[in-house]
């Protein structure tokens, strides 16, 4: 067992307790934020708008979210197999979905728990599976940046700040998916700072491992899965606006949804909570959508995307933990 995995094993119960508190705190803060906004518009108008949504429409939103997670889960499976992990589709999907239980926790614990399950079941260390996490994050950034660029090019009005966010996402994705460039930047970082040698060494090791994913066929397949995955949630957002009597053009709906999601991530808040909601409400208001509509639209789409993913993750978490422990015992007995 490596030092990193041993430390995580000792701290795991405390991390889980802390994460439960974080979930509750973020839910409370989100409720308070929406409550404050609702007070400015009136509860009656907001509740009337929410009442227009039928159970069938909510089910359609959840199905579109499932399409997103399913396609991105297939991409995770593609990357896991390309990395050399001898894990099956159901196993990789279990790891991917289960990690969503930690989506709103500090420090990207959801990615750590996926790596923990893989270590238990395959014996691969955190250092060997780190490229899987990096390429998955980079692929999300690339897919979302492409969608935002398309949306901004098709939209008549655009979004202030949309171009810088798009460029930042594309640059980050480009760097992470270029092993030689990432390794060179790690070397420059160490020579410039003269500190954190161990961290820069790990980055260079991960960069070398990322070369496995640089094949054009792998990158193309990953991009297609990512783009269509996120596009499913864009369609859900666009449909929800139409159902609530605030038709916004598809390109603008796509720009608002993707920009808000990226902007929420840039705030550094777990799951982008707070930043994504604020950006979405503000951008909808700029498009002339009344607050009595923008607020429930934002609340519903976040509940049927982010918080639905967390619910799925919680449902898969116990099974993933149990099977990973079973896998760890099997490895010890071999």
C-alpha positions in Angstrom: 0.0 0.0 0.0 1.4 3.4 -1.0 1.8 6.3 1.5 -1.0 8.2 -0.2 -3.5 5.3 -0.2 -2.6 4.5 3.5 -3.2 8.1 4.5 -6.5 8.2 2.7 -7.6 4.9 4.3 -7.0 6.3 7.8 -8.8 9.5 7.0 -11.7 8.0 5.1 -14.3 7.8 7.9 -13.6 11.4 8.9 -13.8 12.5 5.2 -17.2 10.8 4.9 -18.6 12.6 8.0 -17.2 15.9 6.8 -18.7 15.4 3.3 -22.2 14.7 4.8 -21.9 18.1 6.6 -20.8 19.8 3.4 -23.8 18.4 1.5 -26.2 19.7 4.1 -24.5 23.1 4.3 -24.5 23.5 0.6 -28.1 22.5 0.3 -29.0 25.0 3.1 -27.0 27.8 1.4 -28.6 27.1 -1.9 -32.1 27.1 -0.4 -31.3 30.4 1.4 -30.1 31.9 -1.8 -33.1 30.9 -3.8 -35.3 31.9 -0.9 -33.9 35.4 -0.9 -34.4 35.7 -4.6 -37.9 34.4 -4.4 -38.7 37.1 -1.7 -38.0 39.7 -4.3 -40.5 38.3 -6.8 -43.2 36.8 -4.6 -43.8 33.2 -3.7 -47.1 33.0 -5.5 -45.5 33.7 -9.0 -42.7 31.3 -8.4 -44.9 28.5 -7.2 -47.3 29.1 -10.0 -44.5 28.6 -12.5 -43.3 25.4 -10.8 -46.8 24.1 -10.9 -46.7 24.2 -14.7 -44.2 21.4 -14.8 -45.7 17.9 -14.9 -44.2 14.7 -13.5 -43.8 13.5 -17.1 -41.7 16.5 -17.9 -39.5 16.0 -14.8 -39.0 12.4 -15.9 -37.9 13.6 -19.3 -35.3 15.9 -17.7 -34.0 13.0 -15.6 -33.8 10.8 -18.7 -31.7 13.4 -20.5 -29.4 13.7 -17.4 -29.1 9.9 -17.4 -28.0 10.1 -21.1 -25.3 12.5 -20.1 -24.0 10.3 -17.3 -24.2 7.2 -19.4 -22.3 8.7 -22.3 -19.6 10.1 -20.1 -19.5 6.8 -18.2 -18.8 5.1 -21.5 -16.0 7.6 -22.1 -14.5 6.7 -18.6 -14.6 3.0 -19.6 -12.8 3.8 -22.9 -10.1 5.7 -21.0 -9.8 2.9 -18.3 -9.3 0.3 -21.0 -6.8 2.4 -22.9 -4.9 3.0 -19.7 -4.5 -0.8 -19.4 -6.9 -1.5 -16.6 -8.5 -4.9 -16.8 -11.9 -3.7 -15.7 -15.3 -4.4 -17.3 -18.0 -2.0 -18.4 -20.3 -2.6 -15.4 -17.3 -2.2 -13.1 -16.2 1.1 -14.7 -19.7 2.4 -14.7 -20.1 1.6 -11.0 -16.9 3.6 -10.3 -17.9 6.5 -12.4 -21.5 6.8 -11.1 -20.5 6.1 -7.5 -18.0 9.0 -7.6 -20.8 11.4 -8.1 -21.7 10.9 -4.4 -18.7 13.2 -3.7 -19.4 15.8 -6.4 -20.0 18.7 -3.9 -17.1 17.9 -1.6 -13.9 19.9 -1.3 -10.8 18.6 -3.1 -12.5 16.5 -5.8 -13.0 13.6 -3.3 -15.2 12.0 -5.9 -12.2 11.4 -8.1 -10.1 10.1 -5.2 -12.8 7.6 -4.2 -12.9 6.2 -7.8 -9.1 5.8 -7.6 -9.5 4.1 -4.2 -12.0 1.6 -5.6 -9.7 0.9 -8.6 -6.7 0.4 -6.3 -8.7 -2.1 -4.1 -9.9 -4.1 -7.1 -6.9 -4.1 -9.3 -3.9 -3.2 -7.1 -3.1 -0.2 -9.2 -1.6 2.7 -7.2 -3.0 6.2 -7.2 -0.1 7.4 -9.2 -0.8 4.9 -12.0 -4.5 5.9 -12.2 -4.0 9.6 -11.9 -3.9 10.0 -15.7 -7.4 8.6 -15.9 -8.7 11.4 -13.8 -6.7 14.0 -15.7 -7.9 12.9 -19.1 -11.5 12.7 -17.9 -11.5 16.2 -16.6 -9.7 17.5 -19.7 -12.2 15.8 -22.0 -15.1 17.5 -20.1 -13.4 20.9 -20.5 -12.8 20.3 -24.2 -16.4 19.1 -24.9 -17.9 22.0 -23.0 -15.6 24.6 -24.6 -16.5 23.3 -28.0 -20.2 23.6 -27.3 -19.8 27.1 -25.8 -17.8 28.2 -28.9 -20.5 26.9 -31.2 -23.3 28.5 -29.1 -21.5 31.9 -29.1 -20.9 31.8 -32.8 -24.6 31.1 -33.5 -26.0 33.5 -30.9 -26.9 37.0 -32.1 -26.1 38.7 -28.7 -23.4 36.5 -27.1 -22.4 36.5 -23.5 -20.0 38.9 -21.8 -17.0 36.9 -20.6 -18.0 33.9 -22.7 -14.9 34.1 -25.0 -12.3 34.2 -22.1 -14.0 31.3 -20.4 -14.1 29.3 -23.6 -10.4 30.0 -24.2 -9.4 29.1 -20.7 -11.3 25.7 -21.0 -9.7 25.0 -24.4 -6.2 25.9 -23.2 -6.5 23.7 -20.0 -7.8 20.8 -22.1 -5.1 21.3 -24.7 -2.3 21.3 -22.1 -3.6 18.3 -20.2 -3.9 16.2 -23.4 -0.4 17.1 -24.6 2.0 15.0 -22.6 5.1 16.6 -23.8 3.8 20.1 -23.2 2.5 19.2 -19.7 5.8 17.6 -18.8 7.7 20.7 -20.0 5.5 23.0 -18.0 6.1 20.9 -14.9 9.8 21.3 -15.5 9.5 25.1 -16.0 7.3 25.3 -12.8 9.9 23.6 -10.7 12.8 25.6 -12.1 10.9 28.8 -11.6 9.7 28.2 -8.0 12.4 25.8 -6.8 9.7 24.2 -4.6 7.2 21.3 -4.6 9.6 19.0 -6.3 7.6 15.9 -5.5 4.4 17.4 -6.9 6.1 18.4 -10.2 7.6 14.9 -10.4 4.2 13.4 -10.1 2.8 15.7 -12.8 5.6 14.6 -15.1 4.9 11.0 -14.5 1.2 11.5 -15.2 2.1 13.4 -18.3 4.1 10.4 -19.6 1.2 8.1 -18.9 -1.2 10.5 -20.8 0.6 9.6 -24.0 -1.6 6.5 -24.0 -4.7 8.6 -24.7 -3.2 10.7 -27.5 -4.3 8.4 -30.4 -6.6 10.3 -32.7 -9.3 7.5 -32.6 -9.4 7.7 -28.8 -9.5 11.5 -28.7 -12.2 11.6 -31.4 -14.4 9.0 -29.7 -14.0 10.7 -26.3 -14.9 14.1 -27.8 -18.1 12.7 -29.5 -19.2 11.0 -26.2 -18.5 14.2 -24.2 -20.2 16.6 -26.6 -23.3 14.5 -26.9 -23.4 13.8 -23.2 -23.4 17.5 -22.3 -25.7 18.3 -25.2 -28.4 16.1 -23.6 -28.4 18.4 -20.5 -28.5 21.5 -22.8 -31.6 20.1 -24.5 -33.1 19.5 -21.0 -32.5 23.2 -20.1 -33.9 24.4 -23.4 -37.0 22.3 -23.1 -37.5 23.4 -19.5 -37.4 27.1 -20.5 -40.0 26.5 -23.2 -42.3 24.5 -20.8 -42.2 27.4 -18.3 -43.2 30.0 -20.9 -39.8 31.5 -21.5 -38.7 30.3 -24.9 -35.0 31.1 -25.5 -33.2 30.2 -28.7 -31.4 26.9 -28.6 -28.0 28.5 -29.2 -28.5 31.0 -26.3 -29.8 28.3 -24.0 -26.7 26.3 -24.7 -24.5 29.3 -24.1 -26.2 30.1 -20.8 -26.1 26.5 -19.5 -22.5 25.7 -20.5 -21.1 29.1 -19.4 -22.9 28.9 -16.0 -21.5 25.4 -15.5 -18.0 26.4 -16.4 -18.2 29.7 -14.4 -19.4 27.7 -11.3 -16.4 25.4 -11.6 -14.0 28.4 -11.9 -15.2 29.7 -8.5 -13.7 26.7 -6.9 -16.8 25.9 -4.9 -17.6 22.2 -4.7 -19.8 21.2 -7.6 -19.9 24.9 -8.6 -22.7 25.4 -6.1 -23.6 29.1 -5.8 -21.6 30.4 -8.7 -23.4 28.3 -11.4 -26.8 29.2 -10.0 -26.0 32.9 -9.7 -24.6 33.0 -13.3 -27.6 31.2 -14.7 -30.2 33.4 -13.0 -28.3 36.6 -14.1 -27.9 35.5 -17.7 -31.5 34.5 -18.0 -32.5 37.9 -16.6 -30.4 39.6 -19.2 -32.3 37.7 -21.9 -35.5 39.2 -20.5 -36.6 36.1 -18.6 -38.5 37.3 -15.5 -37.0 36.3 -12.1 -40.3 34.5 -11.3 -39.3 32.1 -14.2 -35.5 32.3 -14.1 -35.4 31.2 -10.4 -37.5 28.0 -10.7 -35.8 27.1 -14.0 -32.4 27.3 -12.4 -33.5 25.4 -9.3 -35.2 22.6 -11.3 -32.3 22.2 -13.8 -29.7 22.0 -11.0 -31.8 19.5 -9.1 -32.3 17.3 -12.1 -28.6 17.5 -13.1 -26.1 18.0 -10.3 -28.2 16.9 -7.4 -29.7 14.0 -9.4 -26.1 12.9 -10.1 -25.4 13.0 -6.4 -28.5 10.9 -5.6 -27.4 8.3 -8.2 -23.9 8.3 -6.7 -25.2 7.8 -3.2 -27.3 4.9 -4.6 -24.2 3.3 -6.1 -21.8 4.2 -3.4 -22.5 1.3 -0.9 -22.4 -1.3 -3.7 -19.1 0.1 -5.0 -17.6 0.1 -1.4 -18.7 -3.5 -0.8 -17.4 -4.8 -4.1 -14.2 -2.9 -3.8 -13.6 -4.4 -0.3 -14.4 -7.9 -1.7 -11.9 -7.2 -4.6 -9.2 -6.1 -2.1 -9.7 -9.4 -0.1 -9.4 -11.4 -3.3 -6.1 -9.6 -4.2 -4.7 -10.3 -0.7 -5.5 -13.9 -1.0 -3.9 -14.4 -4.4 
